Amino acid sequence: MKTMKSRLLNGRTTRKIELTEMGFGGAPLGNLYRKVEEVDAQAALDTAYAAGIRYFDTAPQYGLGLSEERFGHAFDRIDRSSIQLSTKIGRLLLDCAPEEVTPEAFVDVPQKRIVFDYSYEGVMRSYEDSRKRLGIENADILLVHDVCAFSQGSQEASDARVRELFDQGGYAALNELKNHGHIAAIGAGVNEWQVCEKLLGLGDFDCFLLAGRYTLLEQDALKSFLPLCEQRDVGIIIGGPYNSGILATGAIKGAKYNYADASEEILQRVRKIEAVCASYDVPLIAAALQFVLGHPAIKTVIPGAVNAEQVDANAALLKTPIPASLWSDLKTEKLIQPDAPLPR
């Protein structure tokens, strides 16, 4: 059985964790924006494994437990010991009346409502519930989910959640699970690098899953966060490599950037990047996927997929030949930052 090339998460975890350069992001299998049939969800997971992917990420939020349950069904066929698995804490899923269901961006979900809880008890309960839905003894990586301002609605709300994590025992719970060998690594999964930098000032984290904030369009994380991760031996998992869509679709009408319609400024920038890619006959989406892996702190990228065809397409994009001169041209045109590390 083939596997993809892997990278060591860091040298400090309680057991060795190697992540394949491409992982499988589980949000779409929670019926993100549209219903995914069970047969397609299972085919996507099977195809990912057959393609050599050995890192899988999910969360209670994704379909109010549906994504985790689908992963659990796949583990009846996939050897759990052969993969690395991450899930998240921060949202408890409680039974509720139909009118109280909080699906967020997910459709056709179980009858549950979300309660944010980053306390000691909240972490332990969330992890136990995830273990049951996944049908596993333990995960490998456990991530604090969505303590960023983008997800919480304001900087004040984000700061309050971070205080809750440290003052009410959530961080202690994560370390307890790690120290007792139930998980091997702890981190956070968020939409902003700034809160990751704040967390590194407050505690010791192994990794961060950063969604959409280091891409062909955005490299502000190079200023301080990514150098700090290199210094602290912190591994980065990149989600959202297409900035919510525009780096996959190109600058078409209605293209999405950061979960909203792209501004004219963003559209113009993407058109320029597309032009450079076109001059080398390289798809924009392939350049977007491979670019992030050029940074030494980044260990894997996890594009989503809802069926076997999309998994195969992602695997092919990772293998698309891209000449070094394409990256050089992007720097010359000032379309990526001059200090951005490039894929080899």
Secondary structure, DSSP 8 states (H G I E B T S, - for coil): -----EEE--S-SSS--EEESB-EE-GGGGTBSS---HHHHHHHHHHHHHTT--EEE--TTTTTTHHHHHHHHHTTTS-GGGSEEEEEESEEEEE--GGG---TTB-S--SEEEEE--SHHHHHHHHHHHHHHHT-S--SEEEEE--SHHHHSSHHHHHHHHHHHHHTTHHHHHHHHHHTTS-SEEEEEES-HHHHHHHHHHS--SEEEEESSSSSS--GGGTTHHHHHHHHT-EEEEE-TTGGGHHHH-S-TT-EETTEE--HHHHHHHHHHHHHHHHTT--HHHHHHHHGGGSTTEEEE--B-SSHHHHHHHHHHHH----HHHHHHHHHTTSS-TT-----
